[in-house]
Amino acid sequence: EGRPVYAFETRGKATVKNNTTVLEDALGEINIVPNPYYAISDYETSAIDNRVKLINLPENCQIKIYNMSGTLIREYSKADPLNYLDWDLSNQVGIPISSGVYIVHIDVPGVGEKILKWFGVMRPVDLNNF
């Protein structure tokens, strides 16, 4: 009747498990967004919320964030099925970070590591404009 007919096949397509080559290639997809961060992102939910996302993360990994002098700012141990992690732009004790360049080190056990550079400009908190 003149209608297009399509066909597809899934034979030979399956999930690949325990293939370190594929996992090492996936390390290249890990990123932090937005980068650079200019005082606001679409991930923030309120005027006092500061947030960026680490995306394309594996299920299990260790994340360490350092400032340019090498001081450990924040550490995460991720062990959940989500492929992202929200960083609220604060240090281990909840104090907001300052503007600047930060190094994000992601270690995936048994696979490898990824190092990212992130630049952020923080805005001053203005509680009078709510």
Salt bridges, closest charged atoms under 4 A:
GLU1 OE1 - ARG3 NH2 3.43
GLU9 OE2 - ARG11 NH1 3.43
GLU44 OE1 - ARG123 NH1 3.49
ASP49 OD1 - ARG51 NH2 3.13
GLU75 OE2 - LYS64 NZ 3.96
ASP80 OD1 - LYS78 NZ 3.21
ASP86 OD2 - ARG51 NH1 3.22
ASP86 OD1 - LYS53 NZ 2.69
ASP88 OD1 - ARG74 NH1 2.83
GLU113 OE1 - HIS105 NE2 3.01
